[in-house]
Structure formats: C-alpha cells, structure tokens
C-alpha cells in the first residue's frame, strides 16, 4: 500500500470514528477497518479538527454575513455554530465530558466511578457540566465575535485542531483503565506510536501556521487585529489550553490512575474552552 493510500484510509477512518460525517458505501468498503488501523488513525485526530473546524468556521462566517451588523448577531452566530459543531460530531466529546463528571462527581471510589462512567444515562453532575460547558463556549465565542468576525472564525478553526491534539498525549503518558474489552476506546488503549504522535503535531503546527499567515494577510487588507497582538493572544490561548490538559491529566491520575475514552472527550472539551478563554482574556 502506498503512503498516500494509507494516509487517506487512516484519515477517513478517523473521520468515520470521531464524527457523523458519512464514510459509507464503496468508500467505506475501500477504507476498511481493523483495530490496528484505528489505532494508527489516532494521529489524524487533529486532522479531523481541520475539517470540523473549517466547516464550523465557514458556517459561522456565513451566518455573520447574513445577519445584521452589531447587536446580538455574534451571539446568534455562536449559538448556531456551536449547534452545527455538535451535529457534525454527534456530541461525541460532550458525551465524554458528561460521563466523566457523572463518574468522578458521583463517587469518591475509583471502581464505582468507573462503573458510573460506563452508564449511558446522564446524571445531575453530567447534565450540569454539559450545560455550563455549552454556555461558557457560546459566551466566549460571542465575545470574540464582537471583537472581530474574522477572529471568531480563526479561533473556531484553530481550537478544534489544538484541542484534538492534547488528548493524544494522555494516551502516550497514561495507561488505559476500566473495562478495556467493553470500552469505546479499546483500539486506542495501547500506547500511541511516536509516528502517530508526530503526525498529530504536524497537523497542529500546520493549522497554527495557516492561521498566522491568514491573520497577517487579513490585517494587511482589512486592518483587523494587529499581527503582534494576535501572536501574543495565540500564545496565551495555547498556554491556557496546555494548562487545562495538565489539570485534567492530574485529575484523572489522582482519581483513576489512568484514562478512559470518556476522559479523552472531556479533555478535548476542556482544552477547547480554555483556548477560547485564553484568547479572549489576552485580547
């Protein structure tokens, strides 16, 4: 199998697993499936963020162009853009966030917490966590949109990529715990390879480079946020996202001595929110 063919199959498999974007029929048959393939496709998780982030940012930009200037337009765009993102992923990561808070909030006992996390029903802790996360996301996006529509779209694209890179470090640094045989993350339970991790960082750094170039070009044309301010803001946003990853990892290690598939989804959500918050505070 050629490098290009293997790359496409792994990327499409990652897209199939982490989103509701259809990879079916003859295309799905060509992609195929095996636990080893899915494990290898984990390195394309940030690449999935490229597509999801681009689609959400494009949809948000279209809404901003169609809505009246000023007023509540950024808030409306933030709400509908967030809803579109949830639709694309099937609330895959939000579900993980709810399960983690149900489990770790519902019992101080490790084994009992793992049992609660496997329960598909959403409890009080999970519902509250999901509601607060969605409100925080919408409010931060609306705030960024009130500064600049271009800034909002850039933040959406980059946050989706960066927040999908950090969970892979949990796989690399921590053991998988719980019922591995029945886990959604069973193919990812083994340590992620250095090659897959390298691929993930290529996706992430590529997104950063693209956003910085696009911001510089936008500033030259539209006199938006100056480039040096944007670079500083991106640095703060990345640092905030890294801090969120470190805190989540510490929490999982202290309570579970490892991670589950739900922990990966919760980490993605926390890192995405922290990215928006860091960007907003720095501006």
Buried (B, 14 or more C-beta within 10 A) or exposed (E): EEEEEEBBBBBBBBBBBBBEBEBEEEEBEEBEBEEEBBBBBBBBBBBBBBBBBBBBBBBBBEBBEEBEEEEEBBBBBBBBBBBBBBEBBEBBBBBBBBBBBBBBBBBEEBEEBBBBBBEEEBBEBBEBBBEEBBEBBBBBBBBBBBBBBBBBBBBBBBBBBBBBBBBBBBBBEBEBBBEEEEBBBBBBBBBBBEEBBEBBEEBBEBBBEBBBEBBBEBBEEEEBBEBEEBEEBBEBBBBBBBBBBEEBBEBBBEBBEBBBBBBBBBBBBBBBBBBBBBBBEBB
